[in-house]
Structure formats: structure tokens, C-alpha cells
Amino acid sequence: MMLATAPKRWSLRRQAAIGLLAYAVMFVVLVATGIDGSSSGVLYGVFHAGTDPNLIAGSPRPVRSDEWLVVTPLIVSQVQNGFTQISHVFPGGMDASILWDLPYVGWSVLFRPHLLGFFFLPLNSAFAFKWWFPFFTLAGAAYVLLVVMWRRPLAAFATAGIFAVSPFMQWWFLPNTFWPPAAALAACAAVLLLLGHPRGWWRWLVAAAAAYLVVVSVITLYPPFLVPCIVAAAGFAVGAVFSKRELGWRELARRLIPLVVGAAGSVVVTAVFLVQHTDTVKKVLSTVYPGERLTPTGHGVPWYSVYAGVFGAGLRAGDLSQFAANPSEGSSFLFLGFFLAPVALWLLVRQVSRRRVDWLLLGTLVSLGALVAFIYVPGWDALSHLLLLDRTTANRSIIGVGLSSVLVLAVVVRELDRAERRAPWWITGPVAVLVLCEQIAVRNYLRESAPGVLAVVPLWPVMVGLLAIAVLLFARRHVTAAAVTAGVVSLMVAGWVNPLYRGVLDLRATDAGRAIERVQRAEPGAWLGLGGARVAAILRETGVEAYSGVQPYPSEEMWSEIDPDKSSEAAWNRYAHVNWTLSPDAPEAVNPRADVVVARLDTCSAFAQKYVDHVFTEQTVDQPCVRLVESIPANGTAFFIYDVVAP
């Protein structure tokens, strides 16, 4: 109750500080204990019998392979090899400062703050630092914006948590998911604070923080998440400026000077970073996949997954057919602000009738409408290209819809507070019915087409009821009760997605990892892996140079050795998992999926004889040009190390 009534007694600075302090305490505790949400334990059973002692709660998620198969092994390899900016886990090397948020020594790591822990903390605590810092930054940015607009700390704290612990953010839990919306929310808060306060040194601090987060988000170089968040924030910011136009354009410009200076600084820093990495960026853009991928308008996303609401909890089902391709692609948000759109329209009509326009609400709704139109309305590709929306995809643009929904919620509540009234029952009643009808429509679809998804959400009637009550309470201006109620629903829907795990599963400490390191010390050379994810992950973590694993872009040196005449360039010139097969009938290189390359290995070939020294595999190799070095038993399986020898 103290936090609910705090606006009457606490200054804005105190309200902002108490929420940020709470996030800071949680962050410090998690880092100190080395607890994170890694799914690296998915490989524990490959090497060890029994229960994983580092798994505290929940279950590792195999679908989170971008984390446990790609990023985490590369992080360990960076620790192993001394944080070099050019990593040599592939022949020819790759730029560790691009795409995957790996720790490296270089000035630009200052704009990847989640990586700084690797330079002064043990691996487990440093990984927890990396895991949680973007998450709490997003929650903190949302909290500051909401407390600026509402002066309701508890409601702001709960609502910020709802956004951070949404299915989309949890299933896509990587830094490049959290930084764009965090920067967008910080920029929106900065615009409001600067417009509302003409003086104070702290205005420069606020602008600097927003500008810093903008650089952090931009150099993730992931437009599919970045562009939708920019569109969402732009509508809010433009609306905020127009809502203060009575101050005069000169005064508005003066108040925004710190933000303009910060924006200029962001452009300079980003430009310097991109110029220094021009060659790498060109290599990424010149790939067949993803290359310069452009998405037409109206591409569409199934309504039953985007607006699943409480049924997003069903993403943990084993069979997602007829619901989503996988949990990440099927994840979304609760869309509280979307459900409040009728209240927003009522507010606009009410204000127009009084000969005024709420530009902030209008700008926010326009951004939301543009993002929804990009997904569902075809035929405006030229404008979409101008807005850069075609740089995202229909599925990934949902992050912008979720962010816009939060902004609509924030503005609606603020306008109701400023008018000191509740939305009338003839509006709020239908809004609650809208929530119930939409969720029941999803339930009916699942009952007919995806009963397995519905089966893992047995409490859906309770969750749907609570969601409808929360939206109703927001409309009736019982904001704290609404936020806490919706927060409970959010935790039930997605609070369980990632496990609580102590540290990371360090594959260097397994028998197979130690064997690779032992062979490498005795006879340094290049490796090639045969087998599935476990083979690629072990090779990565040991930090050896290998012709296997995930490449962010093709190494010219590596592929000139494998395919000197470039006859298979269309297959390997892409972001891809590079795998190998011993089948003599297989093509030289083929793509079973857009992000997978399978190449044929003949250890007697000119390539293998000249460039490959060791083969690490989970299957025996029956070819004349290899010699078995070591067989390593594991938990119900075995790994083998071969040397490549002359015919």
C-alpha cells in the first residue's frame, strides 16, 4: 500500500530511484550467486548420468539453440582464447564484435555493457551478468517511463515486469531482443522529461543515458527487432512534441537540445563503429541468407498465435503443429494496450468534441496501426520501405506491436488520471467482453486444431478471467490492482520459460573436452566435426580451429580451401550451421534448411589431406585416410578422435 499511495508523498526522483534500486538488488544477488536462465544444461545427459546439480528449477529448452548451441559455446571459446576481437574458431577467423555479443578486447565493448563482467568476474557470475543486465535494463527503462507518466510506483513496477516477462521476450531471450525496446522506452522517457522540465543539470544525464542505450541497441545490427521499436517510439515522441506545441517551436527546440546533442553523439559513435567494420558488414549483407532480405507488406502472421494471450503458456507443449513453427516463432505479448484501444478512441473523440487533440495518444495509436498494417495489409511497400519496415519480418515485427501496446496503455492511463475520471461502463463493459471473446476464440481454435497445446493450459479459465479483470480495472482507473493482477497472469503464462541454472555447462570439463585439449596440445592443428549439436558445441568451447559449427558469415579463407572453384557458393554463402557427412552419395554441399550447410567429407581428398588434421566425431569413420587416436566413452554413447593421415 505504501508504494500505491506514494505519489502523494514522494518526489518523482524518489519514485524512480526506489524501483531502480529494487532491480539493482535483484541483479546483484543473481550475479553473486551465478544464477541465470541458460539452457546449456540440455547437453548434461550426453556426458553425465543422473540429475544435473546446477539445475535449480525449470527445464532446459532445446529450442533455445541460439543460446546453448551458438552463443554460449562461442563465449566460452572467447574466455579460452583471451577475448580476441578476431576469433579463430574458424579458419580465416570471424569478427567477434559483430552479431553475437561475444566478449572481446576493443573500445566498442564499452557499448556492450552486459559483456563487461567477463573482464573481472568468474565465468559463472560473468555469464549471469550478461544474462540479466539487458533484462533489468529493459524493465528499468519501462519502469522509469511509466512512473514519469503515472506517478504510481507499484503499478509501474508490475507493468514493466509484464512486458519484460512476456512470452516473446522470454522465448527470444538474447541481448539483441532486449536492447532495442529498452532504448526506445528510454528515449520516450527522455522526451517527456525534457519537454516537461526546462532546467536542471540532470536533463543532460537523462539524455546521455538514452543516447547511450540507442548506440547499444543499434550496434546489435539486428534490424528485425530494431526497426519496429524505432517506429513505435517515433510515434510516441512526435506526439509528445506536438502535445507541447503551445510552448512554441523555439522553446521546444531549446528544451530538446540535450537529446539532440545525445542523438548526434550516437550517430558519430555508430558511424565510427560501422566504418571500422565495413568489410564485415558487407560480408553479412552479401550472403545468400539472410543477405539484404526485404519483406513485403501484408505477409501475415496467424492470429491465433499472435493474439494467443494466456494460451501462450501452451508453447511448452511437445507438439505445436497447427499453432506455431516453434515456441520462439509462435511467441507474442498479452497486448493490454491493444485491448484498451476502444478506451483510447473514446478519449480521442471526447477531446475532439472539446476542440483539442491528444497528439501523444494519436501518435502512439498511429505507430501501433502502422505496425499492425505491415503484418496484415498488403500494397504499401513503397511507404514500408521508406519506414525501413521491410527490413524486419512479420513475426519479428511483433516486438514493435508489443512495445506500442505498452505505450498505448501508458498514455490511456495518464489521460484518465489527468481527466480524473474513469472510462464509462458502456465502454469498459464491452472492453472486458472483447477480452473474453477473443480468448475464447483462441481456445475454440485450439480445441479443434491443436488440442495438445490446450491440454497444457488447464487453468486457462482462471487466467482468462484474471486478464479480463485486469483490462477492466485499467479502464476504470484502478491501476495498481490492474497491474498486479496482470502481473500474476504474465508470470503464469511465461515466467517458467527459461530455467534457473547455476552458471553454464562447461564442456571443456567433460572427458571429450579434455581429450580434445590434450590432443591439441600434443599436435596443434585444424579440426573437423562429424555429428550433431553436441560435437559442434564441444569443438567451439575448447576454442580449437574447426571447419564445423555456426558461421555468422562465410570465411573466405575457409571456403576457398573447401570449395576452391566456388561451385557450391550458393549453398555455403550464408549464415549457417556447417555440418559434414561421410555419405559418398551426398552432394558436395547442400542446404537441408536455409540456415544449415551439409558438406561431404572424404578424408583422402585434397582438401582434407592439406588442411584437416583431426576429426572429432560421434560415429566411427570407415575411410582409409584416418587413424583412430582416442575413443571417449560418455553417458550411453561415445566420441572418437581421428588423425587424418596420408593414403
C-alpha positions in Angstrom: 0.0 0.0 0.0 2.9 2.4 0.7 4.0 2.2 -2.9 0.4 2.5 -4.2 -0.1 5.8 -2.3 3.5 7.1 -2.8 2.6 9.8 -5.4 1.1 11.9 -2.7 4.3 12.0 -0.7 7.3 11.1 -2.8 9.1 13.2 -5.5 9.5 11.8 -9.0 13.2 11.2 -8.4 12.5 9.2 -5.3 9.8 7.1 -7.1 12.2 6.4 -9.9 15.1 5.6 -7.6 13.2 3.1 -5.5 12.2 0.9 -8.4 15.6 1.1 -10.0 17.2 0.2 -6.6 14.9 -2.9 -6.4 16.0 -4.0 -9.8 19.7 -3.4 -8.9 19.4 -5.5 -5.7 17.9 -8.4 -7.7 20.6 -8.1 -10.3 23.4 -8.1 -7.8 22.0 -11.2 -6.0 21.7 -13.2 -9.2 25.2 -12.2 -10.4 26.7 -13.0 -7.0 25.1 -16.5 -6.9 25.9 -17.1 -10.6 22.2 -17.9 -11.4 21.0 -17.4 -14.9 18.5 -18.8 -17.4 20.8 -20.7 -19.6 19.6 -23.9 -21.4 23.2 -25.2 -21.7 22.2 -28.0 -19.4 20.3 -29.5 -22.3 23.6 -31.4 -23.0 24.2 -32.6 -19.5 22.7 -36.0 -20.1 25.1 -36.6 -23.0 28.1 -36.7 -20.7 26.7 -37.4 -17.2 24.2 -39.7 -15.6 21.7 -38.6 -13.0 20.3 -35.2 -12.3 22.1 -32.0 -13.2 23.2 -30.5 -9.9 23.3 -27.0 -11.5 19.6 -27.0 -12.5 17.7 -25.2 -9.8 14.2 -25.0 -11.3 12.5 -25.5 -14.6 13.8 -27.3 -17.7 16.4 -26.5 -20.3 14.8 -25.6 -23.6 16.3 -27.4 -26.7 14.6 -24.9 -29.0 16.8 -22.1 -27.4 19.6 -23.4 -29.6 20.7 -19.8 -30.5 21.8 -19.6 -26.8 23.1 -23.0 -25.8 24.5 -24.2 -29.2 25.6 -20.9 -30.8 26.3 -18.0 -28.3 27.3 -19.9 -25.1 30.0 -22.1 -26.7 31.4 -19.1 -28.5 31.5 -17.1 -25.2 33.4 -19.9 -23.6 35.8 -20.0 -26.6 36.4 -16.3 -26.1 37.3 -16.9 -22.5 39.5 -19.8 -23.5 41.4 -17.8 -26.2 41.8 -14.5 -24.4 38.9 -12.3 -25.7 40.5 -11.7 -29.2 38.4 -9.5 -31.4 39.1 -11.8 -34.4 38.2 -15.2 -33.3 40.0 -18.1 -35.0 37.5 -20.9 -34.2 37.0 -20.9 -38.0 40.0 -20.9 -40.4 40.4 -17.3 -41.5 38.7 -16.1 -38.4 35.5 -14.1 -37.7 34.8 -10.7 -36.2 33.7 -11.4 -32.6 32.3 -7.8 -32.3 29.6 -8.4 -34.8 26.2 -10.1 -34.4 26.6 -12.4 -31.4 27.5 -10.2 -28.4 30.8 -12.0 -27.6 33.2 -10.6 -25.1 36.3 -9.1 -26.8 39.0 -6.5 -26.2 38.2 -3.3 -28.1 36.7 0.2 -27.5 33.3 -0.7 -28.8 32.8 -3.3 -26.0 32.0 -0.3 -23.8 28.8 -0.1 -25.7 28.0 -3.7 -24.9 27.8 -3.2 -21.1 26.4 -6.7 -20.5 29.8 -8.1 -21.6 31.9 -6.2 -19.1 31.6 -8.7 -16.4 33.8 -11.2 -18.3 36.8 -9.0 -17.6 36.6 -9.0 -13.8 34.2 -11.9 -12.7 34.5 -15.7 -12.8 32.8 -17.3 -15.8 29.5 -18.3 -14.0 29.0 -14.8 -12.5 30.1 -13.1 -15.7 27.5 -15.2 -17.6 24.8 -14.2 -15.1 25.8 -10.6 -15.5 25.4 -10.9 -19.3 22.2 -12.8 -19.0 20.4 -10.4 -16.6 21.8 -6.9 -17.4 19.7 -6.4 -20.6 16.6 -7.8 -19.0 16.8 -5.5 -16.0 17.7 -2.5 -18.2 14.6 -3.1 -20.2 12.5 -3.4 -17.1 14.1 -0.3 -15.6 13.5 1.8 -18.7 9.9 0.7 -18.8 9.5 1.5 -15.1 11.0 5.0 -15.4 8.7 5.9 -18.3 5.6 4.6 -16.6 6.4 6.2 -13.3 7.1 9.5 -15.1 3.6 9.2 -16.7 1.6 7.7 -13.8 3.4 8.6 -10.5 2.3 5.1 -9.4 5.5 3.1 -8.5 3.9 -0.3 -7.7 1.8 -0.2 -10.8 4.8 0.9 -12.9 6.9 -1.8 -11.4 4.4 -4.5 -12.1 3.6 -3.3 -15.7 7.3 -3.1 -16.5 7.6 -6.7 -15.4 4.7 -7.8 -17.5 6.5 -6.5 -20.6 9.9 -8.0 -19.7 8.4 -11.4 -18.7 6.3 -11.7 -21.8 6.4 -14.9 -24.0 8.1 -13.0 -26.8 10.9 -11.6 -24.7 11.4 -14.9 -22.8 11.5 -17.2 -25.8 13.8 -14.8 -27.7 15.9 -14.2 -24.6 19.1 -12.7 -26.0 20.6 -9.2 -25.6 19.6 -8.1 -29.1 16.0 -8.8 -28.1 16.1 -6.6 -25.0 18.2 -3.6 -26.1 16.0 -2.1 -28.9 12.8 -1.8 -26.7 15.0 -0.7 -23.8 16.5 2.1 -25.9 13.0 3.0 -27.3 11.5 3.3 -23.8 14.4 5.3 -22.5 14.1 7.7 -25.4 10.4 8.1 -24.8 11.0 8.9 -21.1 13.8 11.4 -22.0 11.5 13.2 -24.4 8.8 13.6 -21.7 11.2 14.7 -19.1 13.0 17.2 -21.2 9.7 18.7 -22.5 8.3 18.9 -19.0 11.4 20.3 -17.2 13.1 23.4 -18.8 16.0 23.4 -16.4 18.3 21.2 -14.4 21.7 19.5 -14.9 20.1 16.1 -14.7 18.4 16.7 -18.0 21.8 16.1 -19.7 22.2 12.9 -17.7 18.8 11.6 -18.9 19.6 12.5 -22.5 23.1 10.8 -22.2 21.5 7.6 -20.8 19.0 7.5 -23.7 21.7 8.2 -26.3 24.0 5.5 -24.8 21.2 2.9 -25.0 20.5 3.9 -28.6 24.1 3.1 -29.6 24.0 -0.1 -27.6 20.8 -1.2 -29.5 22.0 -0.1 -32.9 25.3 -1.9 -32.9 23.5 -5.1 -32.2 23.0 -4.8 -36.0 19.7 -6.7 -35.9 17.1 -4.6 -37.9 14.2 -7.1 -37.5 13.9 -6.1 -33.8 15.4 -2.6 -34.1 13.2 -1.1 -36.8 9.8 -2.0 -35.2 10.9 -0.5 -31.9 12.0 2.7 -33.7 8.6 3.0 -35.3 6.8 2.5 -32.0 9.0 5.1 -30.2 8.8 7.6 -33.1 5.0 7.9 -33.0 5.2 8.5 -29.2 8.0 11.1 -29.4 6.4 13.0 -32.3 3.1 13.0 -30.4 4.8 14.2 -27.3 6.4 17.2 -29.1 3.1 18.2 -30.8 1.3 18.0 -27.5 3.5 20.8 -26.2 3.4 23.0 -29.3 1.8 25.8 -27.2 5.3 26.4 -25.9 6.4 27.5 -29.3 8.8 25.7 -31.6 11.8 27.7 -30.4 11.2 26.8 -26.8 10.6 23.2 -27.7 13.9 23.1 -29.6 15.7 24.6 -26.6 14.3 22.0 -24.2 15.3 19.2 -26.5 18.9 20.4 -27.0 20.3 17.7 -24.7 18.6 15.0 -26.6 19.7 16.4 -30.0 23.3 16.5 -28.7 22.9 13.0 -27.5 21.5 11.8 -30.8 24.4 13.5 -32.7 26.8 11.7 -30.4 25.0 8.4 -31.0 25.3 8.9 -34.8 29.0 9.6 -34.6 29.8 6.6 -32.4 27.7 4.3 -34.5 29.2 5.7 -37.7 32.8 5.1 -36.4 31.8 1.5 -35.4 30.3 0.8 -38.8 33.3 2.3 -40.7 35.7 0.2 -38.7 33.6 -2.9 -39.5 32.7 -2.1 -43.1 34.2 -5.3 -44.5 32.4 -7.5 -42.1 29.0 -5.7 -42.6 29.5 -6.1 -46.4 30.2 -9.8 -46.0 27.0 -10.3 -44.0 24.9 -8.3 -46.5 26.3 -10.1 -49.4 25.3 -13.6 -48.2 22.5 -15.5 -49.9 20.8 -15.9 -46.5 19.9 -13.6 -44.8 21.6 -11.1 -47.0 19.6 -8.0 -47.8 16.3 -9.7 -47.0 13.2 -7.5 -47.6 9.7 -8.4 -46.5 6.6 -7.2 -48.4 3.6 -5.8 -46.6 0.7 -8.0 -45.6 2.8 -11.1 -45.3 0.6 -12.1 -42.3 1.0 -14.0 -39.1 -1.6 -16.5 -37.8 -4.0 -14.6 -35.5 -4.3 -17.5 -33.0 -0.6 -17.4 -32.1 -0.1 -13.6 -32.2 -3.2 -12.9 -30.0 -2.9 -16.1 -28.0 -2.8 -14.2 -24.8 -2.9 -16.6 -21.8 -2.7 -19.5 -24.3 0.9 -18.5 -24.9 1.5 -20.8 -21.9 0.8 -23.6 -24.4 4.1 -23.0 -26.2 5.7 -25.6 -23.8 3.6 -28.4 -25.5 5.6 -31.1 -27.2 3.5 -30.8 -30.4 2.9 -27.3 -31.7 1.6 -28.2 -35.2 -1.3 -26.0 -36.3 -0.2 -23.4 -33.7 3.4 -22.4 -34.3 6.5 -23.5 -36.1 8.3 -23.4 -32.8 7.9 -21.7 -29.4 10.0 -18.7 -30.4 8.2 -18.0 -33.7 4.9 -18.5 -32.0 5.5 -16.2 -29.0 3.8 -12.9 -28.5 2.5 -10.5 -25.8 -0.6 -10.0 -23.6 -1.3 -6.8 -25.5 -3.0 -5.0 -22.6 -2.9 -1.7 -24.5 -4.3 -3.3 -27.6 -7.4 -4.3 -25.7 -7.7 -0.8 -24.4 -7.9 0.7 -27.9 -11.7 1.4 -27.5 -10.9 3.4 -24.4 -8.2 5.3 -26.4 -10.6 6.1 -29.2 -13.3 7.2 -26.7 -10.7 9.6 -25.2 -9.8 11.0 -28.6 -13.4 11.6 -29.6 -14.1 13.2 -26.2 -11.1 15.5 -26.7 -12.0 16.4 -30.3 -15.5 17.3 -29.1 -13.8 19.8 -26.8 -11.7 21.1 -29.7 -8.4 19.7 -28.7 -6.4 16.8 -29.9 -4.3 14.5 -27.7 -1.3 14.3 -30.0 0.6 11.9 -27.7 -2.3 9.3 -27.8 -2.8 9.9 -31.5 0.9 9.4 -32.4 1.1 6.2 -30.3 -2.0 4.8 -32.0 -0.7 5.7 -35.4 2.5 3.7 -34.7 0.6 0.8 -33.5 -1.6 0.9 -36.6 1.4 1.1 -38.9 2.9 -2.0 -37.4 -0.3 -4.0 -37.5 -0.8 -2.9 -41.1 2.7 -4.0 -42.0 1.7 -7.5 -40.9 -1.8 -7.8 -42.4 -2.4 -5.1 -45.1 -0.6 -5.6 -48.5 0.0 -3.0 -51.1 2.0 -0.2 -49.5 5.5 -1.5 -49.9 7.0 1.9 -51.0 6.0 3.6 -47.8 7.0 0.5 -45.8 10.5 0.7 -47.5 10.7 4.4 -46.6 10.0 3.5 -42.9 12.5 0.6 -43.1 9.8 -1.8 -42.0 10.7 -4.2 -44.9 14.0 -4.8 -43.0 12.0 -6.8 -40.4 9.7 -9.8 -40.8 6.1 -10.3 -40.0 6.9 -12.5 -37.0 9.7 -10.3 -35.6 7.8 -7.0 -36.0 5.5 -8.3 -33.2 8.1 -6.8 -30.8 7.1 -3.4 -32.1 3.4 -4.2 -31.7 4.1 -5.3 -28.1 6.0 -2.1 -27.4 3.3 0.1 -28.9 0.7 -1.7 -26.8 2.7 -0.8 -23.6 2.9 2.8 -24.8 -0.9 2.9 -25.6 -1.6 1.6 -22.1 0.7 4.2 -20.6 -1.0 7.1 -22.4 -4.5 5.9 -21.7 -3.9 5.6 -18.0 -2.2 9.0 -17.9 -5.1 10.6 -19.8 -7.7 9.1 -17.4 -5.6 10.4 -14.5 -5.4 13.9 -16.0 -9.1 13.9 -16.6 -9.7 12.5 -13.0 -12.3 10.1 -14.3 -12.8 6.5 -15.3 -13.9 5.3 -18.7 -17.7 4.8 -18.6 -19.2 1.4 -18.1 -20.7 1.4 -21.7 -17.0 1.4 -22.8 -15.4 -0.7 -20.1 -18.0 -3.5 -20.2 -17.6 -4.2 -23.9 -13.8 -4.0 -23.5 -13.9 -6.8 -20.9 -16.2 -8.8 -23.1 -13.8 -8.2 -26.0 -11.0 -9.8 -24.0 -13.2 -12.8 -23.1 -14.5 -13.3 -26.7 -11.0 -13.0 -28.2 -9.5 -15.5 -25.8 -12.4 -17.9 -26.2 -12.0 -17.7 -29.9 -8.4 -18.8 -29.5 -9.5 -21.6 -27.1 -12.0 -22.8 -29.7 -9.4 -22.9 -32.4 -7.0 -24.8 -30.2 -9.7 -27.3 -29.2 -10.3 -28.1 -32.8 -6.8 -27.8 -34.4 -4.2 -28.0 -31.6 -5.6 -29.9 -28.6 -2.2 -30.7 -27.4 -1.5 -27.0 -26.8 -4.7 -26.5 -25.0 -4.1 -29.5 -22.8 -1.0 -27.9 -21.1 -3.0 -24.8 -20.1 -5.6 -26.4 -17.7 -6.0 -23.2 -15.7 -7.0 -21.1 -18.8 -10.5 -20.2 -17.4 -8.9 -18.6 -14.4 -6.2 -16.9 -16.4 -8.6 -15.5 -19.0 -10.9 -14.2 -16.2 -7.9 -12.5 -14.5 -6.8 -11.0 -17.8 -10.3 -9.6 -18.4 -10.5 -8.2 -14.9 -7.1 -6.6 -15.3 -8.1 -4.8 -18.5 -11.4 -3.7 -16.9 -9.5 -2.4 -13.8 -7.1 -0.4 -16.1 -10.1 1.2 -17.9 -11.7 2.0 -14.5 -8.5 3.6 -13.2 -7.8 1.0 -10.5 -4.3 1.0 -12.0 -2.3 -0.7 -9.2 -4.8 -3.5 -8.8 -4.9 -4.0 -12.5 -1.1 -4.1 -12.9 -0.7 -6.6 -10.1 -3.5 -8.8 -11.5 -2.0 -8.7 -15.0 1.5 -9.4 -13.5 0.2 -12.6 -11.9 -1.2 -13.7 -15.3 2.1 -12.8 -17.0 4.1 -15.0 -14.6 1.7 -17.9 -15.2 2.0 -17.5 -19.0 5.8 -17.1 -19.4 7.5 -16.9 -16.0 8.6 -20.5 -16.4 10.0 -20.4 -20.0 13.7 -20.3 -19.1 15.2 -22.5 -16.3 17.0 -21.2 -13.3 20.5 -22.6 -13.8 23.7 -22.1 -11.9 26.4 -20.9 -14.3 26.9 -22.7 -17.6 27.6 -26.3 -18.5 31.3 -26.0 -19.3 32.0 -28.7 -21.9 35.8 -28.2 -21.5 35.4 -30.1 -18.2 33.9 -33.2 -19.9 36.1 -36.2 -20.8 35.6 -35.3 -24.5 36.5 -31.7 -24.0 39.7 -32.7 -22.1 40.6 -35.2 -24.8 40.4 -32.5 -27.5 42.6 -30.2 -25.5 45.1 -33.0 -24.8 45.4 -33.9 -28.5 45.6 -30.2 -29.5 48.4 -29.6 -27.1 50.3 -32.6 -28.4 49.7 -31.9 -32.0 48.2 -28.5 -32.8 46.1 -28.4 -35.9 42.7 -27.8 -37.6 39.7 -29.9 -36.6 36.5 -31.1 -38.3 33.4 -32.3 -36.6 31.1 -35.1 -37.6 27.8 -35.4 -35.9 25.1 -33.3 -34.2 24.9 -30.3 -31.9 27.0 -31.8 -29.2 30.0 -32.2 -31.5 29.8 -28.6 -32.7 29.4 -27.3 -29.1 32.4 -29.2 -27.7 34.7 -28.1 -30.5 33.6 -24.5 -30.0 34.1 -24.4 -26.3 37.6 -25.8 -26.5 38.5 -22.9 -28.8 40.2 -25.0 -31.4 40.2 -24.0 -35.1 37.5 -26.1 -36.8 35.6 -26.4 -40.1 32.4 -27.1 -38.2 29.9 -25.0 -36.2 27.8 -21.9 -36.8 29.2 -19.3 -39.1 27.8 -15.7 -39.0 29.1 -15.2 -42.5 31.4 -17.4 -44.6 35.1 -17.2 -44.1 36.7 -16.5 -47.5 39.9 -18.5 -46.4 37.9 -21.5 -45.1 35.6 -21.9 -48.1 38.4 -21.2 -50.7 40.1 -24.3 -49.1 36.9 -26.4 -49.1 35.4 -25.2 -52.5 38.2 -23.5 -54.5 36.2 -23.3 -57.7 33.1 -21.9 -55.8 30.9 -24.4 -57.5 28.8 -24.7 -54.3 28.9 -21.0 -53.3 25.1 -20.7 -53.3 25.0 -23.4 -50.6 27.6 -22.0 -48.2 27.5 -18.2 -48.7 25.1 -17.7 -45.8 24.6 -17.6 -42.0 24.6 -21.3 -41.3 25.3 -24.3 -39.2 28.2 -26.0 -41.0 27.8 -29.8 -40.7 29.6 -32.7 -42.5 28.6 -36.1 -43.8 30.6 -39.2 -44.8 28.0 -40.4 -47.3 29.8 -40.8 -50.7 26.5 -40.2 -52.5 25.9 -36.8 -50.9 26.3 -33.5 -52.9 29.4 -31.5 -52.3 27.3 -29.1 -50.3 23.6 -28.9 -49.7 21.1 -26.9 -47.6 18.5 -29.1 -45.9 17.3 -25.8 -44.3 18.1 -22.2 -45.1 20.5 -21.9 -42.2 22.2 -25.3 -42.5 25.0 -26.4 -44.8 25.9 -30.1 -45.0 29.2 -30.7 -46.9 30.6 -34.1 -47.9 33.9 -35.3 -46.3 36.4 -37.5 -48.0 39.4 -37.7 -45.8 41.5 -38.7 -48.8 40.5 -35.6 -50.7 43.0 -32.8 -51.5 41.1 -30.5 -49.1 41.3 -32.9 -46.1 44.8 -34.0 -46.8 46.1 -30.5 -46.9 44.0 -28.6 -44.3 42.4 -31.1 -41.8 44.5 -32.6 -39.0 41.9 -34.1 -36.6 38.4 -35.3 -36.9 36.1 -35.3 -33.8 33.0 -37.5 -34.3 30.3 -39.4 -32.5 30.4 -42.1 -35.2 33.2 -44.4 -36.4 34.9 -43.3 -39.6 35.5 -46.1 -42.1 37.8 -44.4 -44.5 41.4 -45.3 -45.4 42.9 -41.9 -44.6 42.2 -41.7 -40.9 43.8 -43.3 -37.8 41.9 -43.6 -34.5 43.6 -41.7 -31.8 41.2 -42.0 -28.9 37.8 -43.3 -28.0 36.0 -41.4 -25.3 33.0 -43.1 -23.6 30.2 -40.8 -22.5 26.8 -41.4 -20.9 25.4 -44.2 -23.1 27.3 -43.1 -26.2 30.9 -42.5 -27.3 33.1 -39.9 -29.1 36.1 -40.6 -31.3 39.1 -38.6 -32.3 40.9 -39.4 -35.5 44.0 -38.1 -37.1 43.9 -37.5 -40.9 46.8 -39.5 -42.5 48.1 -40.0 -46.0 46.5 -42.6 -48.2 
